Amino acid sequence: MVYITGDTHGDWMGRLNKRAFPEQDEMTKDDYVIICGDFGIWDDSKREKYNLDWLEDKLFTTLFVDGNHENYDILDNLPVSEWHNGKVHFLRPSVIHLMRGKIYDISGKTFFTFGGASSHDIRDGVLEIGDPRIKKWRYDYSKQFRINHVSWWERELPSEEEMQNGWDNLEKSNNKVDFIVTHSPCTSLLRMMDSNPTIYQTDRLTDYLQKIKEAIDYRKWFFGHMHVNQNFDSEKSICLYEQIIRIL
């Protein structure tokens, strides 16, 4: 079995408890729940470690792509391992980060994954640690800002190497996969969904994903980021937030 859901922002207990997700009683570690980014690796606190241990104790295996709200200083310093024909980071033996531009064989199907997205809540800028505006603005809820390497990371958007690696792996699979899992939508879907283009901006990642959409043969594309549950049947795409759906 493979289930998939949207952004969790570290609230794994809220999304994946037995009341919210009773189907887990029939699952094993050979079954999977995939999270479409903003998984919630954040501060390496005791609480976060406890919550990861709670997730590790579930009957299923948790897989996730990274979103824009992840601590990349933590993720990028994890050892890289091989899993199901692709490279991964293990946060726990059964809590696994699926890296950008990789293709995995999962339950007999191929999954292309590509995390990351642009943060849209930084209208007032990304500030450096020690900037006096942080103290001034902390309780000013009209301000939208984040702090570099505390609540925002440049690594939210991919490198040229990651994007090229994605193309290389897709070429090896004859430009065909069963499923695509990303955090960001592609440019055309972003424009379709965003009624206020001053909030969500297209970028090199949405444009990259647009090229993939136009070049690759796939059955279904799943993404998060937009905090809605919406099916785009004609686009073979589903945006997920709280909803948990079975795909295999």
Secondary structure, 3 states (H helix, E strand, C coil): CEEEECCCCCCHHHHHCCCCCHHHHHCCCCCEEEEECCCCCCCCCHHHHHHHHHHHCCCCEEEEECCCCCCHHHHCCCCEEEECCEEEEEEECCEEEECCCEEEEECCEEEEEECCCCCCCCCCCEECCCCHHHHHHCCCCCCCCEEECCCECHHHCCCHHHHHHHHHHHHHCCCECCEEEECCCCHHHHHHHCCCCCCCCCCHHHHHHHHHHHHCECCEEEECCCCCCEEEHHHCEEECCCCEEECC
